[in-house]
Amino acid sequence: MQDLKAVFFIFIIALGFPACTSQETNQKSQAAAEIAAAEKAFEKMAAEKGIATAFWFFADTAAVIKRGNDSLIKGKEGIRNFYSAPYFNTARVKWNPDFVEASGSGDMGYTFGRYEWSSTDSLGAVHTSTGVFHTVWKKQKDGSWRYTWD
């Protein structure tokens, strides 16, 4: 009788594993889609409202960005201050993630892809550069996504 109970218990546990895996896959897929949408909304806001506004709005309170010669700009307000420099008033940035991944729990994720940065100097000449970005995203308590690393 004990052996029968043990077999039954193992059978019930085994039935639960696919459900857990399926639920995790659904959370991961949903989170990846939400992150991709946040990335596009971030880019759109940067184009429409400016870089400083977008980078501030989409930053987690403890976000960190790496710029220039390995300079780390920390915190939401630090990021706003960095992008408030006059140089960024004429700058434009476009990007598109080539890859989006989310954690199994659906609360963290990352993207990477290519960006194009352009700015206009005081003589009206446009300077363009390209590169690769990598952004780490964190789901907030309200369900929105904010970057923690860029």
C-alpha positions in Angstrom: 0.0 0.0 0.0 2.9 2.4 0.8 4.4 1.7 -2.6 1.1 2.5 -4.3 0.9 5.8 -2.4 4.5 6.7 -3.4 3.8 5.9 -7.0 0.6 8.0 -6.9 2.5 10.9 -5.3 5.2 10.8 -7.9 2.6 10.6 -10.7 0.8 13.7 -9.3 4.1 15.7 -9.0 5.1 14.7 -12.6 1.8 16.0 -13.9 2.5 19.4 -12.3 5.9 19.9 -14.0 4.6 20.6 -17.5 2.1 23.0 -16.1 4.9 24.9 -14.3 7.0 25.0 -17.5 4.1 26.1 -19.6 3.2 28.9 -17.1 6.9 30.0 -17.0 7.0 30.0 -20.8 3.8 32.1 -21.0 5.2 34.6 -18.4 8.5 34.8 -20.3 6.8 35.3 -23.7 4.4 38.0 -22.3 7.3 39.8 -20.6 9.4 39.8 -23.7 6.5 41.3 -25.7 6.0 43.9 -23.0 9.7 44.8 -23.0 9.7 45.1 -26.8 6.7 47.5 -26.6 8.5 49.5 -23.8 11.6 49.7 -26.0 9.5 51.1 -28.9 7.6 53.5 -26.7 11.0 54.7 -25.3 12.4 55.4 -28.8 9.1 57.1 -29.8 9.2 59.4 -26.7 12.9 60.2 -27.4 11.9 61.3 -31.0 8.8 63.3 -29.9 9.7 64.8 -26.5 13.5 64.7 -26.6 16.2 62.5 -25.3 16.4 64.0 -21.7 12.6 63.4 -21.2 12.6 59.9 -22.5 15.8 58.7 -20.7 14.4 60.2 -17.5 10.9 58.8 -17.9 12.0 55.2 -18.7 14.7 55.1 -16.0 14.2 53.0 -12.9 15.0 55.1 -9.8 18.3 53.2 -9.4 19.2 53.1 -13.1 22.7 53.4 -14.4 23.9 54.4 -17.8 27.4 54.1 -19.2 28.5 56.9 -21.5 31.7 58.3 -22.9 34.9 57.1 -21.5 33.3 54.5 -19.2 31.5 57.1 -17.2 28.7 55.8 -15.1 25.7 58.2 -14.6 23.6 56.9 -11.7 20.0 57.5 -10.7 17.0 58.9 -12.5 17.9 62.5 -11.6 21.6 62.0 -12.5 20.4 60.8 -15.9 18.1 63.7 -16.4 21.0 66.1 -15.5 23.4 64.4 -17.9 20.9 64.7 -20.8 20.0 68.3 -20.0 23.3 69.5 -21.4 22.7 71.9 -24.4 24.4 69.4 -26.8 21.5 67.0 -26.4 18.9 69.6 -27.5 19.9 69.0 -31.2 20.7 65.3 -30.8 18.4 62.6 -32.1 18.6 58.9 -31.6 16.9 55.9 -33.3 17.3 52.3 -32.3 15.7 48.9 -32.7 16.3 45.8 -30.6 17.5 42.8 -32.5 17.0 40.6 -29.5 14.6 40.6 -26.6 14.9 38.1 -23.7 12.9 37.9 -20.4 13.4 35.9 -17.3 11.3 32.9 -16.6 9.6 34.8 -13.8 8.7 37.7 -16.1 10.1 40.4 -14.0 13.5 41.2 -15.7 14.7 41.2 -19.2 17.2 42.6 -21.6 17.5 43.9 -25.2 20.3 44.6 -27.6 20.5 46.0 -31.1 21.8 48.8 -33.2 21.3 52.5 -32.7 21.9 55.6 -34.8 22.9 58.9 -33.1 22.8 62.2 -34.9 23.5 65.7 -33.7 23.7 69.1 -35.3 26.7 71.4 -34.6 26.6 75.2 -34.3 27.3 75.5 -38.0 24.3 73.3 -38.9 26.3 70.3 -39.9 24.8 67.0 -39.0 27.1 64.3 -37.5 25.9 60.7 -37.3 27.3 57.7 -35.5 26.1 54.2 -35.1 26.7 51.5 -32.5 25.3 48.7 -30.4 23.1 49.2 -27.3 22.3 46.8 -24.5 19.5 47.6 -22.0 18.4 45.7 -18.9 14.7 46.1 -18.0 12.9 45.6 -14.7 9.2 45.3 -14.2 7.8 47.8 -11.8 5.1 47.2 -9.1 2.6 49.0 -11.4 3.3 46.6 -14.3 5.3 49.1 -16.3 8.9 48.4 -17.5 11.9 50.7 -16.7 15.5 50.2 -17.6 18.1 49.6 -14.9 21.1 49.6 -17.2 21.7 51.2 -20.6 
